[in-house]
Amino acid sequence: MYDFDVIVIGAGPGGYPAAIRAAQLGQKTAIIEKEAFGGTCLNWGCIPTKTLIASAERYHHAAHSEAYGITAKGVAFDYAKMTARKSEIVAKLTGGVQMLLKSNGVELVKGAARFEGPNRLSVVQPDGTTRWLSAASIIIAAGSDSAMPGFLPKDKRVMDSRAFLDLTELPKNLLILGGGVIGCEFACMAAALGTRVTVVEMLEDIVMVLDRDVRRVLRKRMESLGVTLLTGAPLTDIAVKKDKVTGTYKDQTIEGDVLLVAVGRKPNTAALDLARAGVKADERGTIPVDAQGRTNVASVFAVGDLVTGSIQLAHAATQQGVAAAEAAAGRKSKVEKTCPSCIFTSPEIGLVGLTETKAQQLGIAVKTAVFPFSVLGKAMAAGETDGFVKWIADPATGQVLGAQAVGSHATELIAEATLAIRNELTIDELGNTIHCHPTLSEAWMEAAHAFHNACIHLPKR
């Protein structure tokens, strides 16, 4: 009756795992990708940015190693070589994605898809021809694009993160519009390589999803790198003048060689013509879904990013894609609710579950416990003493409701907290779990003891 059992639109971190899982479950599967396999995450997001951040950290450590008893002379960097390495890693991984799909028997279709009905698609292929495909189930994993507000001047010096990653030479003076996760990650990377960076955020502080104490650590480190953080007012009167981009913050004129726009993203659903399939979406193009990723149309699923209004994380999209594929194959599945976030600023940040700020807004009583890296042996040995770990728990039962980590390797450390929250563990269970010494992870155990004012390595309160 149909060409395929499952067709997936989009081969990003939500789409290609969905296709692979569907094929694993015996479904005849195809995946449609209009641009690059791996999507934004692999090609213009997670992987390329973290590759450049790794290079910037290597340079910064080498240039500031005197405290370790190391004198490095003539330390320099070649940004063109850094970007070439980034491109090599991206190419290797995109090739790997295609190999994984093919090895599972998924048919790869290049082109731009559009709905012709709830089970039918048209695909405009690279050569201009149109291919018609049908499937019992269709999974939308179209991803998102950078939002570029209409008031911005149209000029090559005003760019989104994707265009910035194509640069082979860093600007000496970088102006960033937006102090969220993307803006701050780029700011830290560029500042570590000596670029003068100014970030303008109209909200009262940077990365407002974080608790105030975590933001305080991040702000202090960014300012120590030379980043100027201007918050609490918008950037207005933006203009391109010869070789500069200028703008006004309050009554102050600021400028940069380029303006990196990092004010958010928008879903890639407009071109799909959802109405032809009867799929409902809001004015932004976001599609409401149930716990399995199913839309209002039984044969159509949607996963990932802003497509479903979910958290903008690659690993969240992957889990959603797998759940949708299993549902399409008739399996019982649901999207996992406990999802950690990771931010690759300097220092790194990891968070999961309820924040202190959110608990206050919801009127939920919580008790927190913190252990600072400044008194942790491994952190001192590594020279990475900024930051802390924090448990957020029910004061009556001790059940862990949330956790945040800011500091070295925080994006790795948050996995333990995620497992604890998902399994409804208590502070006492975590405190009684032996952690290796000396490690950064033992900070979680120490913080659990601090919950009862019984921490061995902190002065008694």
C-alpha positions, 0 to 999 in steps of 0.5 A, a space after each residue: 500500500 505504501 512505499 515505506 513503513 516509515 519516512 523520516 524528514 531530516 537527518 539531524 540528531 533527532 532524525 537519523 537515530 529515528 530512522 536507524 531505530 525504525 529499521 532495527 525494528 524491521 520497518 522499511 525506512 527512508 530518510 530525507 535530507 535537504 542539505 547535510 547528514 547530521 543536521 545543524 548539530 554535527 555540521 554547524 552546531 555542537 561538533 564544530 563549536 566544541 572542536 574550536 573550543 577545544 583548540 582555544 582551551 589548548 592555546 589558553 592553557 599553553 599561554 597561561 601555564 606559569 602557575 604549573 611551573 611551565 614556561 612556554 615561549 612563542 605560543 601562537 595559534 593558526 585559526 585557519 588550521 583550527 577551522 580546517 581541523 574542525 571541517 575534517 572532524 565534521 566530514 568524518 562524522 557526517 560520513 559516519 552517519 550515512 554509513 550507519 544509516 546504510 548499514 541498517 538498510 535505510 534508504 537515503 533520499 536527498 532533497 526538500 520534502 513537502 507534505 501532499 497528504 498525511 501519508 504522502 510526500 513530494 521531494 524536490 531533488 538536487 537535479 530539480 526533479 520531483 520524487 513522490 513517496 508514501 509511508 504508513 508513518 512519517 516522522 518530522 525531524 526538520 530541526 531549526 534555523 538561527 533567528 535573524 530579526 528583521 531590524 538587523 541590517 543586511 550585510 556580511 558583517 552581520 552574521 549568525 553562528 553558522 556564518 561565523 563558523 565559516 570564518 577562517 580568521 577571527 575578528 579582533 573586535 567581536 560584538 555579540 547580540 544575545 547572552 544566552 548559551 550560544 552567545 556565551 560559548 562563542 564569547 568564551 572561545 574567541 576571548 580565549 584566543 585574544 579577541 576583544 569581545 562585547 556581549 549585549 543581552 537585553 535581559 537582566 543577566 546572561 544565561 537566565 536559565 541558570 540559578 544566580 549563583 551559577 551565573 555569578 561564577 560564569 560572569 566572573 570567569 568571562 570577565 577575567 577573559 576580557 569579555 565585556 558583558 552589557 545586560 539589562 538593555 537592548 542593542 539599538 541603532 545597529 548599523 554597518 559603517 565601512 569596516 565596523 558594526 556599531 550600535 547603542 547600549 543605553 547611552 553608550 556607542 559600541 562597535 565590533 568588526 562583525 556582529 554575531 547574532 545569537 538571539 535564538 532559533 526558529 523551527 524549520 517547518 514552514 516549507 513542509 506545508 503541514 496543512 496539506 497533511 492536516 497537522 496542526 502547528 502554532 504561529 511559530 511553526 511549533 507542532 504540539 505532540 504527545 508523550 510519543 511524539 505523535 501529532 494530531 494526525 495519527 500517521 505523523 510524528 514530530 521530534 526535536 528542537 523547536 519543532 515540538 517546542 522542546 528543549 534545544 538539545 541534540 541528546 533530547 532530540 535523539 531520545 525523542 526520535 527513538 521514542 517516535 520510531 518505536 511508537 510508529 512500529 507499534 511499540 510502547 514508548 515515551 519521551 524521557 522527562 529527565 534530560 540534562 543540559 550542558 553548556 560549553 562556556 568557560 567554565 563548563 556548566 551542567 544542569 538537570 531537573 528543578 532549579 532553585 529559581 523555578 522552585 521559588 516561582 512554583 512555590 515548591 519548598 527545597 533545600 540546597 547543598 553545595 560543595 565548592 571545587 576550591 577545597 577539592 583536592 583533584 580540582 586544586 591539583 588540576 588548577 581548576 578551582 572555580 565553581 561548585 556542585 549543588 544538589 536541590 532536594 525535598 527538605 522532608 524526604 531528601 529526594 533529589 529534585 535538581 542539580 547544577 554543576 559549574 566548573 571543570 568537566 561539569 558537562 561530564 559530571 552532570 550525568 551522575 546527577 541525571 541518573 540520581 534524579 531519574 531513579 528518585 534517589 535521596 541525598 542519603 543514598 548519594 552520600 553513602 555511595 563511595 566515590 573515588 579519591 581524588 576525583 572531581 565527582 566526589 564533590 557530589 558525595 561531599 555536597 550530599 553530606 553538606 545537606 545534613 551539615 555533616 561534610 567532612 571537608 567543609 567547616 561546620 556551619 
